[in-house]
Amino acid sequence: MIAHRGTSLVELLVVLALLSVMVLAGAQLVVHSMELLGATGRAVRNPLVVHVTSRLRHDVQEAVAVQTIEWVWSEDPLILVKHDGTIVSVGLEDGDLVREKTDGSGGLPDRRVILRGVTSWWWRSPVADVVDLNITYLVNPAPERQVSRDVGYGLERRQENLRFAIRGGGGGTRW
Amino acid sequence: MAIVVAAGFLDVHMSAARRLEARSDLVRAAETVLESVRGGTLPLVSGDVDLSDEFQPLSSIRVQTRVAVTARNPTGLFTVQVKAWAMVRSEDMVVTITTQVWRP
């Protein structure tokens, strides 16, 4: 006579426990990967930095000249002269990147902080129509290291190297 | 099974992150070349460009750049095509920007 032996309750519970552990571990990885995706998006296209670099790009490209040419890297404010006489100055003040725009009407300048957490600001004009910018600012860590941290914890430095050509008013020979 | 699937998700997201960073670097490299040509730092001629002094990528890729210049009508108008490329996770990634430059 063949004895048939079924699964005992203990064996069933052990299997269920193992499966639960595996599902929990897998769910944790899925959650981690979703958080990573969000962090990646924030890090790669930080909207504030994209906006600031876009503003600087337009300022330099629309200028007709740099007021004081610096052939070597300078920490002083970059002063740009536009075709309508408007003066735009960009410089570092107490960790803030400040943009000041003064038109020829004699009114008060439009002064704004365009980026906070800036640790260094350098610019140069290697040739007359080119401006190089070097900005270092604080950001949240890279996504894979940021994901398990609270926002703002352990900030890292990030450096932008930008080169723009001065074009002046529309339609000129520098376009 | 769940762990394998989740690990796959994680790898895809890591790969996406690297590729996004690399693409951002390539666009900035191409822009740097283009602005150098437009500003006169680089000559308006075709050829490979070494950007090691002017551009440092934010990600750990080695960017290579090349400029192709084609004369157009009227005289003084040029089409400038800048190509920036790099190897990202064993795949070639290429960014190309084409514009016109007026040098009468």
Interface residues (C-beta under 8 A of the other chain):
Chain A: M22 V23 A25 G26 A27 Q28 L29 V30 H32 S33 L36 L37 T40 A43 V44 R45 P126 V127 A128 D129 V130 D132 P143 E144 R158 Q159 N161 L162 R163 F164 A165 I166 R167 T173 R174 W175
Chain B: M1 A2 I3 V5 A6 A7 F9 L10 V12 H13 M14 A16 A17 L20 E21 S24 R28 E31 T32 E35 S36 R38 G39 G40 T41 E54 F55 Q56 L58 V101 W102 R103 P104
